[in-house]
Amino acid sequence: MVVEFSSRGSFQRTEEFLKRMSKQDIFAALDTYAQRGVAALRSATPVETGLTAQSWSYEIKKTLGTYKITWSNSHVENGVLIAIILQYGHGTGTGGYVQGTDYINPAMRPIFDQISADVWKAVTSA
């Protein structure tokens, strides 16, 4: 069995695209997205004292060619992450229940959508 491959023209555009992708320019804006996420979370967090809203932070990690933004909240009272009980609700000491409010997902959806759109634009316009 014989397999032949022939080509005419240039692979210049393909090579340029691969060079840009290998430089990882597409990930240059991760810090900006992470900061926007913190701002969105801060503005969406229910406010009583403001401590939970001001306790949002982020970390960007790269491992094995994978990039990851992690948003965290450090406000803890009596061993309980306050951002989590605001999101999902919690039982009270007297047997009652306080309903949670989904504030994290709606705040982050526009950030995720923007990341997706920007990455798609970078890949398709390269």
N, CA, C and O atoms as CSV, one atom per row, in Angstrom:
chain,resi,resn,atom,element,x,y,z
A,1,MET,N,N,0.847,-1.176,0.000
A,1,MET,CA,C,0.000,0.000,0.000
A,1,MET,C,C,0.893,1.240,0.000
A,1,MET,O,O,1.838,1.331,0.784
A,2,VAL,N,N,0.597,2.164,-0.857
A,2,VAL,CA,C,1.367,3.394,-0.978
A,2,VAL,C,C,0.468,4.561,-0.587
A,2,VAL,O,O,-0.667,4.672,-1.051
A,3,VAL,N,N,0.990,5.419,0.266
A,3,VAL,CA,C,0.277,6.631,0.652
A,3,VAL,C,C,1.139,7.803,0.220
A,3,VAL,O,O,2.322,7.880,0.550
A,4,GLU,N,N,0.532,8.703,-0.516
A,4,GLU,CA,C,1.256,9.872,-0.967
A,4,GLU,C,C,0.584,11.123,-0.431
A,4,GLU,O,O,-0.631,11.176,-0.244
A,5,PHE,N,N,1.391,12.100,-0.197
A,5,PHE,CA,C,0.891,13.403,0.230
A,5,PHE,C,C,1.621,14.452,-0.580
A,5,PHE,O,O,2.850,14.458,-0.656
A,6,SER,N,N,0.860,15.327,-1.177
A,6,SER,CA,C,1.494,16.425,-1.908
A,6,SER,C,C,0.767,17.705,-1.564
A,6,SER,O,O,-0.410,17.702,-1.205
A,7,SER,N,N,1.482,18.779,-1.681
A,7,SER,CA,C,0.911,20.069,-1.338
A,7,SER,C,C,1.494,21.129,-2.246
A,7,SER,O,O,2.651,21.055,-2.662
A,8,ARG,N,N,0.672,22.110,-2.542
A,8,ARG,CA,C,1.142,23.270,-3.282
A,8,ARG,C,C,0.891,24.490,-2.423
A,8,ARG,O,O,-0.026,24.508,-1.602
A,9,GLY,N,N,1.672,25.461,-2.607
A,9,GLY,CA,C,1.466,26.687,-1.845
A,9,GLY,C,C,2.340,26.717,-0.602
A,9,GLY,O,O,3.381,26.065,-0.518
A,10,SER,N,N,1.881,27.484,0.337
A,10,SER,CA,C,2.691,27.738,1.519
A,10,SER,C,C,1.938,27.351,2.790
A,10,SER,O,O,0.712,27.439,2.850
A,11,PHE,N,N,2.678,26.929,3.788
A,11,PHE,CA,C,2.118,26.662,5.111
A,11,PHE,C,C,2.392,27.831,6.056
A,11,PHE,O,O,2.315,27.684,7.276
A,12,GLN,N,N,2.709,28.981,5.488
A,12,GLN,CA,C,3.106,30.137,6.281
A,12,GLN,C,C,2.034,30.531,7.302
A,12,GLN,O,O,2.360,30.761,8.466
A,13,ARG,N,N,0.785,30.612,6.899
A,13,ARG,CA,C,-0.271,31.009,7.827
A,13,ARG,C,C,-0.425,29.982,8.948
A,13,ARG,O,O,-0.631,30.344,10.106
A,14,THR,N,N,-0.324,28.713,8.599
A,14,THR,CA,C,-0.423,27.666,9.615
A,14,THR,C,C,0.737,27.760,10.590
A,14,THR,O,O,0.548,27.655,11.802
A,15,GLU,N,N,1.930,27.957,10.063
A,15,GLU,CA,C,3.109,28.070,10.914
A,15,GLU,C,C,3.028,29.294,11.824
A,15,GLU,O,O,3.397,29.217,12.996
A,16,GLU,N,N,2.556,30.410,11.304
A,16,GLU,CA,C,2.406,31.616,12.115
A,16,GLU,C,C,1.392,31.396,13.228
A,16,GLU,O,O,1.610,31.815,14.365
A,17,PHE,N,N,0.282,30.737,12.899
A,17,PHE,CA,C,-0.738,30.426,13.900
A,17,PHE,C,C,-0.145,29.559,15.010
A,17,PHE,O,O,-0.338,29.843,16.192
A,18,LEU,N,N,0.566,28.520,14.637
A,18,LEU,CA,C,1.149,27.618,15.631
A,18,LEU,C,C,2.194,28.325,16.491
A,18,LEU,O,O,2.295,28.047,17.686
A,19,LYS,N,N,2.961,29.223,15.908
A,19,LYS,CA,C,3.943,29.992,16.679
A,19,LYS,C,C,3.250,30.871,17.710
A,19,LYS,O,O,3.684,30.943,18.859
A,20,ARG,N,N,2.161,31.549,17.299
A,20,ARG,CA,C,1.434,32.409,18.240
A,20,ARG,C,C,0.834,31.581,19.369
A,20,ARG,O,O,0.880,31.982,20.532
A,21,MET,N,N,0.278,30.441,19.030
A,21,MET,CA,C,-0.323,29.583,20.053
A,21,MET,C,C,0.746,29.012,20.987
A,21,MET,O,O,0.497,28.843,22.180
A,22,SER,N,N,1.921,28.717,20.458
A,22,SER,CA,C,2.983,28.167,21.302
A,22,SER,C,C,3.532,29.207,22.272
A,22,SER,O,O,4.068,28.850,23.321
A,23,LYS,N,N,3.404,30.477,21.936
A,23,LYS,CA,C,3.821,31.546,22.845
A,23,LYS,C,C,2.803,31.747,23.964
A,23,LYS,O,O,3.080,32.440,24.943
A,24,GLN,N,N,1.647,31.151,23.820
A,24,GLN,CA,C,0.570,31.205,24.803
A,24,GLN,C,C,0.046,32.620,25.012
A,24,GLN,O,O,-0.355,32.982,26.118
A,25,ASP,N,N,0.049,33.419,23.945
A,25,ASP,CA,C,-0.492,34.765,24.024
A,25,ASP,C,C,-1.960,34.761,24.434
A,25,ASP,O,O,-2.460,35.738,24.991
A,26,ILE,N,N,-2.629,33.680,24.160
A,26,ILE,CA,C,-4.052,33.583,24.458
A,26,ILE,C,C,-4.315,33.671,25.960
A,26,ILE,O,O,-5.420,34.013,26.381
A,27,PHE,N,N,-3.297,33.362,26.767
A,27,PHE,CA,C,-3.470,33.354,28.217
A,27,PHE,C,C,-2.951,34.618,28.889
A,27,PHE,O,O,-2.948,34.708,30.116
A,28,ALA,N,N,-2.521,35.576,28.115
A,28,ALA,CA,C,-1.948,36.800,28.666
A,28,ALA,C,C,-2.949,37.589,29.502
A,28,ALA,O,O,-2.548,38.331,30.399
A,29,ALA,N,N,-4.227,37.447,29.228
A,29,ALA,CA,C,-5.243,38.236,29.915
A,29,ALA,C,C,-5.849,37.536,31.128
A,29,ALA,O,O,-6.824,38.034,31.691
A,30,LEU,N,N,-5.304,36.408,31.543
A,30,LEU,CA,C,-5.892,35.677,32.667
A,30,LEU,C,C,-5.986,36.514,33.934
A,30,LEU,O,O,-6.982,36.429,34.654
A,31,ASP,N,N,-4.982,37.311,34.216
A,31,ASP,CA,C,-5.017,38.143,35.412
A,31,ASP,C,C,-6.178,39.138,35.356
A,31,ASP,O,O,-6.837,39.392,36.365
A,32,THR,N,N,-6.418,39.690,34.185
A,32,THR,CA,C,-7.540,40.624,34.016
A,32,THR,C,C,-8.866,39.924,34.279
A,32,THR,O,O,-9.722,40.460,34.982
A,33,TYR,N,N,-9.041,38.726,33.717
A,33,TYR,CA,C,-10.278,37.974,33.953
A,33,TYR,C,C,-10.442,37.633,35.430
A,33,TYR,O,O,-11.545,37.708,35.973
A,34,ALA,N,N,-9.344,37.261,36.074
A,34,ALA,CA,C,-9.400,36.907,37.494
A,34,ALA,C,C,-9.820,38.119,38.331
A,34,ALA,O,O,-10.632,37.991,39.247
A,35,GLN,N,N,-9.270,39.284,38.017
A,35,GLN,CA,C,-9.638,40.501,38.736
A,35,GLN,C,C,-11.101,40.864,38.494
A,35,GLN,O,O,-11.794,41.298,39.414
A,36,ARG,N,N,-11.572,40.688,37.262
A,36,ARG,CA,C,-12.990,40.955,36.964
A,36,ARG,C,C,-13.883,40.009,37.757
A,36,ARG,O,O,-14.946,40.403,38.237
A,37,GLY,N,N,-13.447,38.762,37.892
A,37,GLY,CA,C,-14.213,37.797,38.679
A,37,GLY,C,C,-14.318,38.224,40.127
A,37,GLY,O,O,-15.396,38.156,40.718
A,38,VAL,N,N,-13.208,38.666,40.710
A,38,VAL,CA,C,-13.229,39.138,42.094
A,38,VAL,C,C,-14.166,40.338,42.227
A,38,VAL,O,O,-14.944,40.414,43.178
A,39,ALA,N,N,-14.096,41.263,41.293
A,39,ALA,CA,C,-14.971,42.449,41.342
A,39,ALA,C,C,-16.439,42.040,41.232
A,39,ALA,O,O,-17.288,42.573,41.947
A,40,ALA,N,N,-16.734,41.106,40.350
A,40,ALA,CA,C,-18.123,40.642,40.188
A,40,ALA,C,C,-18.616,39.951,41.455
A,40,ALA,O,O,-19.746,40.179,41.887
A,41,LEU,N,N,-17.784,39.118,42.044
A,41,LEU,CA,C,-18.160,38.423,43.273
A,41,LEU,C,C,-18.351,39.408,44.423
A,41,LEU,O,O,-19.293,39.280,45.205
A,42,ARG,N,N,-17.471,40.374,44.523
A,42,ARG,CA,C,-17.599,41.383,45.588
A,42,ARG,C,C,-18.896,42.162,45.460
A,42,ARG,O,O,-19.583,42.406,46.452
A,43,SER,N,N,-19.229,42.550,44.241
A,43,SER,CA,C,-20.445,43.355,44.070
A,43,SER,C,C,-21.717,42.532,44.224
A,43,SER,O,O,-22.770,43.085,44.540
A,44,ALA,N,N,-21.640,41.216,44.006
A,44,ALA,CA,C,-22.837,40.373,44.095
A,44,ALA,C,C,-23.046,39.759,45.474
A,44,ALA,O,O,-24.143,39.290,45.776
A,45,THR,N,N,-22.027,39.754,46.306
A,45,THR,CA,C,-22.124,39.121,47.618
A,45,THR,C,C,-23.082,39.895,48.507
A,45,THR,O,O,-22.955,41.110,48.655
A,46,PRO,N,N,-24.054,39.184,49.106
A,46,PRO,CA,C,-24.958,39.858,50.053
A,46,PRO,C,C,-24.142,40.539,51.151
A,46,PRO,O,O,-23.173,39.976,51.657
A,47,VAL,N,N,-24.544,41.747,51.507
A,47,VAL,CA,C,-23.748,42.545,52.436
A,47,VAL,C,C,-24.500,42.752,53.740
A,47,VAL,O,O,-25.615,43.274,53.769
A,48,GLU,N,N,-23.857,42.330,54.813
A,48,GLU,CA,C,-24.318,42.717,56.143
A,48,GLU,C,C,-23.233,43.567,56.774
A,48,GLU,O,O,-23.468,44.712,57.160
A,49,THR,N,N,-22.036,42.990,56.877
A,49,THR,CA,C,-20.902,43.751,57.409
A,49,THR,C,C,-19.942,44.149,56.295
A,49,THR,O,O,-19.142,45.068,56.473
A,50,GLY,N,N,-20.006,43.473,55.149
A,50,GLY,CA,C,-19.093,43.732,54.044
A,50,GLY,C,C,-17.842,42.878,54.105
A,50,GLY,O,O,-17.044,42.887,53.168
A,51,LEU,N,N,-17.652,42.130,55.206
A,51,LEU,CA,C,-16.445,41.333,55.363
A,51,LEU,C,C,-16.365,40.196,54.343
A,51,LEU,O,O,-15.295,39.927,53.798
A,52,THR,N,N,-17.485,39.534,54.086
A,52,THR,CA,C,-17.479,38.442,53.103
A,52,THR,C,C,-17.196,38.979,51.711
A,52,THR,O,O,-16.414,38.391,50.964
A,53,ALA,N,N,-17.819,40.079,51.359
A,53,ALA,CA,C,-17.615,40.669,50.030
A,53,ALA,C,C,-16.151,41.074,49.833
A,53,ALA,O,O,-15.617,40.925,48.733
A,54,GLN,N,N,-15.507,41.575,50.864
A,54,GLN,CA,C,-14.121,42.020,50.748
A,54,GLN,C,C,-13.109,40.889,50.866
A,54,GLN,O,O,-11.908,41.115,50.715
A,55,SER,N,N,-13.585,39.664,51.136
A,55,SER,CA,C,-12.682,38.533,51.351
A,55,SER,C,C,-12.452,37.684,50.106
A,55,SER,O,O,-11.858,36.610,50.207
A,56,TRP,N,N,-12.899,38.128,48.942
A,56,TRP,CA,C,-12.674,37.378,47.704
A,56,TRP,C,C,-11.252,37.610,47.207
A,56,TRP,O,O,-10.719,38.715,47.304
A,57,SER,N,N,-10.649,36.554,46.674
A,57,SER,CA,C,-9.315,36.631,46.093
A,57,SER,C,C,-9.231,35.610,44.956
A,57,SER,O,O,-10.181,34.870,44.700
A,58,TYR,N,N,-8.092,35.583,44.287
A,58,TYR,CA,C,-7.914,34.607,43.211
A,58,TYR,C,C,-6.477,34.134,43.171
A,58,TYR,O,O,-5.573,34.751,43.735
A,59,GLU,N,N,-6.296,33.014,42.482
A,59,GLU,CA,C,-4.971,32.463,42.247
A,59,GLU,C,C,-4.968,31.870,40.841
A,59,GLU,O,O,-5.931,31.218,40.436
A,60,ILE,N,N,-3.896,32.093,40.105
A,60,ILE,CA,C,-3.737,31.528,38.768
A,60,ILE,C,C,-2.623,30.494,38.835
A,60,ILE,O,O,-1.517,30.786,39.290
A,61,LYS,N,N,-2.923,29.292,38.382
A,61,LYS,CA,C,-1.930,28.214,38.381
A,61,LYS,C,C,-1.780,27.651,36.976
A,61,LYS,O,O,-2.745,27.557,36.217
A,62,LYS,N,N,-0.545,27.279,36.648
A,62,LYS,CA,C,-0.264,26.591,35.391
A,62,LYS,C,C,0.390,25.260,35.741
A,62,LYS,O,O,1.429,25.226,36.401
A,63,THR,N,N,-0.214,24.179,35.301
A,63,THR,CA,C,0.366,22.860,35.499
A,63,THR,C,C,0.182,22.046,34.236
A,63,THR,O,O,-0.928,21.938,33.714
A,64,LEU,N,N,1.250,21.483,33.752
A,64,LEU,CA,C,1.214,20.612,32.573
A,64,LEU,C,C,0.444,21.221,31.410
A,64,LEU,O,O,-0.357,20.539,30.771
A,65,GLY,N,N,0.680,22.492,31.131
A,65,GLY,CA,C,0.031,23.153,30.007
A,65,GLY,C,C,-1.416,23.534,30.250
A,65,GLY,O,O,-2.104,23.971,29.328
A,66,THR,N,N,-1.887,23.373,31.481
A,66,THR,CA,C,-3.252,23.738,31.833
A,66,THR,C,C,-3.229,24.971,32.719
A,66,THR,O,O,-2.438,25.052,33.658
A,67,TYR,N,N,-4.087,25.921,32.424
A,67,TYR,CA,C,-4.192,27.128,33.223
A,67,TYR,C,C,-5.483,27.076,34.013
A,67,TYR,O,O,-6.515,26.627,33.515
A,68,LYS,N,N,-5.414,27.540,35.249
A,68,LYS,CA,C,-6.573,27.455,36.130
A,68,LYS,C,C,-6.658,28.718,36.973
A,68,LYS,O,O,-5.682,29.126,37.603
A,69,ILE,N,N,-7.839,29.332,36.978
A,69,ILE,CA,C,-8.105,30.454,37.876
A,69,ILE,C,C,-8.978,29.907,38.994
A,69,ILE,O,O,-10.013,29.292,38.739
A,70,THR,N,N,-8.558,30.131,40.227
A,70,THR,CA,C,-9.357,29.711,41.378
A,70,THR,C,C,-9.739,30.963,42.154
A,70,THR,O,O,-8.878,31.739,42.569
A,71,TRP,N,N,-11.031,31.147,42.343
A,71,TRP,CA,C,-11.523,32.237,43.168
A,71,TRP,C,C,-11.841,31.667,44.539
A,71,TRP,O,O,-12.429,30.591,44.649
A,72,SER,N,N,-11.453,32.385,45.580
A,72,SER,CA,C,-11.640,31.913,46.949
A,72,SER,C,C,-12.184,33.030,47.820
A,72,SER,O,O,-12.035,34.216,47.525
A,73,ASN,N,N,-12.824,32.604,48.909
A,73,ASN,CA,C,-13.275,33.554,49.910
A,73,ASN,C,C,-12.738,33.097,51.257
A,73,ASN,O,O,-12.904,31.936,51.632
A,74,SER,N,N,-12.103,33.993,51.979
A,74,SER,CA,C,-11.428,33.643,53.226
A,74,SER,C,C,-12.218,33.996,54.482
A,74,SER,O,O,-11.706,33.836,55.590
A,75,HIS,N,N,-13.449,34.470,54.335
A,75,HIS,CA,C,-14.225,34.834,55.521
A,75,HIS,C,C,-14.786,33.574,56.184
A,75,HIS,O,O,-15.670,32.908,55.645
A,76,VAL,N,N,-14.250,33.268,57.361
A,76,VAL,CA,C,-14.652,32.088,58.124
A,76,VAL,C,C,-15.064,32.534,59.521
A,76,VAL,O,O,-14.364,33.310,60.173
A,77,GLU,N,N,-16.206,32.033,59.967
A,77,GLU,CA,C,-16.648,32.277,61.345
A,77,GLU,C,C,-16.999,30.940,61.975
A,77,GLU,O,O,-17.799,30.177,61.433
A,78,ASN,N,N,-16.400,30.663,63.117
A,78,ASN,CA,C,-16.627,29.403,63.830
A,78,ASN,C,C,-16.403,28.195,62.928
A,78,ASN,O,O,-17.133,27.207,63.012
A,79,GLY,N,N,-15.399,28.276,62.074
A,79,GLY,CA,C,-15.074,27.167,61.183
A,79,GLY,C,C,-15.978,27.046,59.964
A,79,GLY,O,O,-15.877,26.069,59.221
A,80,VAL,N,N,-16.854,28.014,59.745
A,80,VAL,CA,C,-17.816,27.963,58.642
A,80,VAL,C,C,-17.448,29.013,57.592
A,80,VAL,O,O,-17.256,30.186,57.911
A,81,LEU,N,N,-17.354,28.571,56.331
A,81,LEU,CA,C,-17.119,29.504,55.226
A,81,LEU,C,C,-18.412,30.270,54.953
A,81,LEU,O,O,-19.393,29.691,54.484
A,82,ILE,N,N,-18.412,31.539,55.239
A,82,ILE,CA,C,-19.630,32.349,55.151
A,82,ILE,C,C,-20.136,32.459,53.713
A,82,ILE,O,O,-21.346,32.432,53.488
A,83,ALA,N,N,-19.245,32.582,52.748
A,83,ALA,CA,C,-19.677,32.675,51.346
A,83,ALA,C,C,-20.477,31.441,50.935
A,83,ALA,O,O,-21.420,31.544,50.150
A,84,ILE,N,N,-20.105,30.280,51.459
A,84,ILE,CA,C,-20.797,29.029,51.112
A,84,ILE,C,C,-22.191,28.980,51.738
A,84,ILE,O,O,-23.150,28.580,51.078
A,85,ILE,N,N,-22.309,29.378,52.992
A,85,ILE,CA,C,-23.651,29.312,53.594
A,85,ILE,C,C,-24.577,30.383,53.029
A,85,ILE,O,O,-25.794,30.202,53.003
A,86,LEU,N,N,-24.002,31.507,52.573
A,86,LEU,CA,C,-24.833,32.496,51.885
A,86,LEU,C,C,-25.360,31.922,50.575
A,86,LEU,O,O,-26.506,32.165,50.198
A,87,GLN,N,N,-24.518,31.159,49.886
A,87,GLN,CA,C,-24.883,30.556,48.594
A,87,GLN,C,C,-25.904,29.428,48.765
A,87,GLN,O,O,-26.913,29.387,48.061
A,88,TYR,N,N,-25.641,28.526,49.694
A,88,TYR,CA,C,-26.440,27.291,49.785
A,88,TYR,C,C,-27.423,27.247,50.938
A,88,TYR,O,O,-28.275,26.360,50.982
A,89,GLY,N,N,-27.327,28.173,51.861
A,89,GLY,CA,C,-28.216,28.156,53.013
A,89,GLY,C,C,-27.588,27.406,54.170
A,89,GLY,O,O,-26.524,26.801,54.042
A,90,HIS,N,N,-28.285,27.462,55.325
A,90,HIS,CA,C,-27.745,26.803,56.522
A,90,HIS,C,C,-28.817,26.661,57.591
A,90,HIS,O,O,-29.803,27.396,57.636
A,91,GLY,N,N,-28.575,25.691,58.437
A,91,GLY,CA,C,-29.445,25.513,59.596
A,91,GLY,C,C,-29.065,26.507,60.672
A,91,GLY,O,O,-27.929,26.976,60.736
A,92,THR,N,N,-30.048,26.827,61.529
A,92,THR,CA,C,-29.789,27.745,62.636
A,92,THR,C,C,-29.642,26.950,63.926
A,92,THR,O,O,-29.969,25.764,63.974
A,93,GLY,N,N,-29.161,27.594,64.945
A,93,GLY,CA,C,-28.988,26.941,66.245
A,93,GLY,C,C,-30.297,26.590,66.923
A,93,GLY,O,O,-30.318,25.793,67.861
A,94,THR,N,N,-31.388,27.176,66.459
A,94,THR,CA,C,-32.693,26.924,67.079
A,94,THR,C,C,-33.546,25.957,66.262
A,94,THR,O,O,-34.739,25.806,66.525
A,95,GLY,N,N,-32.938,25.303,65.270
A,95,GLY,CA,C,-33.666,24.318,64.474
A,95,GLY,C,C,-34.294,24.861,63.207
A,95,GLY,O,O,-34.961,24.122,62.483
A,96,GLY,N,N,-34.095,26.129,62.928
A,96,GLY,CA,C,-34.644,26.718,61.705
A,96,GLY,C,C,-33.680,26.552,60.536
A,96,GLY,O,O,-32.627,25.924,60.655
A,97,TYR,N,N,-34.064,27.123,59.425
A,97,TYR,CA,C,-33.241,27.058,58.223
A,97,TYR,C,C,-33.277,28.402,57.524
A,97,TYR,O,O,-34.339,29.005,57.368
A,98,VAL,N,N,-32.111,28.868,57.105
A,98,VAL,CA,C,-32.001,30.103,56.327
A,98,VAL,C,C,-31.701,29.702,54.892
A,98,VAL,O,O,-30.677,29.078,54.615
A,99,GLN,N,N,-32.595,30.062,53.983
A,99,GLN,CA,C,-32.449,29.745,52.560
A,99,GLN,C,C,-31.256,30.480,51.963
A,99,GLN,O,O,-31.046,31.662,52.235
A,100,GLY,N,N,-30.486,29.781,51.159
A,100,GLY,CA,C,-29.363,30.399,50.471
A,100,GLY,C,C,-29.822,31.219,49.273
A,100,GLY,O,O,-30.968,31.119,48.834
A,101,THR,N,N,-28.919,32.019,48.762
A,101,THR,CA,C,-29.169,32.838,47.575
A,101,THR,C,C,-28.071,32.549,46.563
A,101,THR,O,O,-26.885,32.685,46.865
A,102,ASP,N,N,-28.470,32.152,45.363
A,102,ASP,CA,C,-27.485,31.877,44.323
A,102,ASP,C,C,-26.965,33.209,43.784
A,102,ASP,O,O,-27.544,33.795,42.869
A,103,TYR,N,N,-25.884,33.664,44.359
A,103,TYR,CA,C,-25.275,34.921,43.919
A,103,TYR,C,C,-23.966,34.687,43.165
A,103,TYR,O,O,-23.543,35.546,42.391
A,104,ILE,N,N,-23.323,33.543,43.376
A,104,ILE,CA,C,-22.030,33.277,42.755
A,104,ILE,C,C,-22.179,32.982,41.259
A,104,ILE,O,O,-21.493,33.590,40.437
A,105,ASN,N,N,-23.060,32.061,40.908
A,105,ASN,CA,C,-23.223,31.673,39.496
A,105,ASN,C,C,-23.652,32.835,38.603
A,105,ASN,O,O,-23.051,33.031,37.547
A,106,PRO,N,N,-24.668,33.614,38.984
A,106,PRO,CA,C,-25.027,34.751,38.124
A,106,PRO,C,C,-23.913,35.804,38.014
A,106,PRO,O,O,-23.774,36.453,36.978
A,107,ALA,N,N,-23.130,35.969,39.073
A,107,ALA,CA,C,-22.040,36.955,39.028
A,107,ALA,C,C,-20.929,36.500,38.096
A,107,ALA,O,O,-20.328,37.314,37.394
A,108,MET,N,N,-20.655,35.200,38.089
A,108,MET,CA,C,-19.532,34.681,37.311
A,108,MET,C,C,-19.886,34.350,35.863
A,108,MET,O,O,-18.987,34.290,35.023
A,109,ARG,N,N,-21.146,34.136,35.545
A,109,ARG,CA,C,-21.543,33.763,34.182
A,109,ARG,C,C,-21.022,34.737,33.139
A,109,ARG,O,O,-20.466,34.289,32.137
A,110,PRO,N,N,-21.173,36.065,33.321
A,110,PRO,CA,C,-20.634,36.989,32.305
A,110,PRO,C,C,-19.111,36.904,32.168
A,110,PRO,O,O,-18.576,37.099,31.077
A,111,ILE,N,N,-18.419,36.618,33.256
A,111,ILE,CA,C,-16.963,36.482,33.195
A,111,ILE,C,C,-16.596,35.257,32.366
A,111,ILE,O,O,-15.729,35.331,31.494
A,112,PHE,N,N,-17.256,34.124,32.636
A,112,PHE,CA,C,-16.996,32.897,31.883
A,112,PHE,C,C,-17.347,33.071,30.404
A,112,PHE,O,O,-16.619,32.606,29.527
A,113,ASP,N,N,-18.461,33.740,30.139
A,113,ASP,CA,C,-18.853,33.983,28.751
A,113,ASP,C,C,-17.824,34.845,28.019
A,113,ASP,O,O,-17.517,34.599,26.853
A,114,GLN,N,N,-17.295,35.852,28.708
A,114,GLN,CA,C,-16.299,36.728,28.091
A,114,GLN,C,C,-15.000,35.976,27.821
A,114,GLN,O,O,-14.393,36.144,26.763
A,115,ILE,N,N,-14.573,35.152,28.768
A,115,ILE,CA,C,-13.371,34.346,28.552
A,115,ILE,C,C,-13.560,33.456,27.329
A,115,ILE,O,O,-12.688,33.380,26.462
A,116,SER,N,N,-14.694,32.792,27.270
A,116,SER,CA,C,-14.978,31.893,26.148
A,116,SER,C,C,-14.977,32.646,24.822
A,116,SER,O,O,-14.379,32.188,23.849
A,117,ALA,N,N,-15.637,33.788,24.780
A,117,ALA,CA,C,-15.703,34.576,23.544
A,117,ALA,C,C,-14.324,35.082,23.128
A,117,ALA,O,O,-13.977,35.051,21.947
A,118,ASP,N,N,-13.540,35.547,24.098
A,118,ASP,CA,C,-12.218,36.075,23.778
A,118,ASP,C,C,-11.268,34.979,23.304
A,118,ASP,O,O,-10.485,35.195,22.378
A,119,VAL,N,N,-11.330,33.813,23.929
A,119,VAL,CA,C,-10.484,32.698,23.499
A,119,VAL,C,C,-10.883,32.254,22.098
A,119,VAL,O,O,-10.024,32.015,21.250
A,120,TRP,N,N,-12.183,32.145,21.855
A,120,TRP,CA,C,-12.651,31.732,20.522
A,120,TRP,C,C,-12.193,32.752,19.470
A,120,TRP,O,O,-11.742,32.371,18.390
A,121,LYS,N,N,-12.309,34.019,19.780
A,121,LYS,CA,C,-11.881,35.060,18.835
A,121,LYS,C,C,-10.383,34.962,18.568
A,121,LYS,O,O,-9.948,35.093,17.424
A,122,ALA,N,N,-9.591,34.734,19.616
A,122,ALA,CA,C,-8.145,34.617,19.422
A,122,ALA,C,C,-7.777,33.426,18.574
A,122,ALA,O,O,-6.878,33.508,17.736
A,123,VAL,N,N,-8.460,32.323,18.782
A,123,VAL,CA,C,-8.149,31.103,18.023
A,123,VAL,C,C,-8.586,31.239,16.566
A,123,VAL,O,O,-7.855,30.838,15.661
A,124,THR,N,N,-9.758,31.794,16.334
A,124,THR,CA,C,-10.271,31.875,14.970
A,124,THR,C,C,-9.660,33.014,14.168
A,124,THR,O,O,-9.698,32.986,12.938
A,125,SER,N,N,-9.098,34.013,14.834
A,125,SER,CA,C,-8.522,35.125,14.080
A,125,SER,C,C,-7.008,34.992,13.931
A,125,SER,O,O,-6.364,35.839,13.312
A,126,ALA,N,N,-6.451,33.947,14.490
A,126,ALA,CA,C,-4.980,33.792,14.470
A,126,ALA,C,C,-4.479,33.430,13.134
A,126,ALA,O,O,-3.273,33.264,12.951
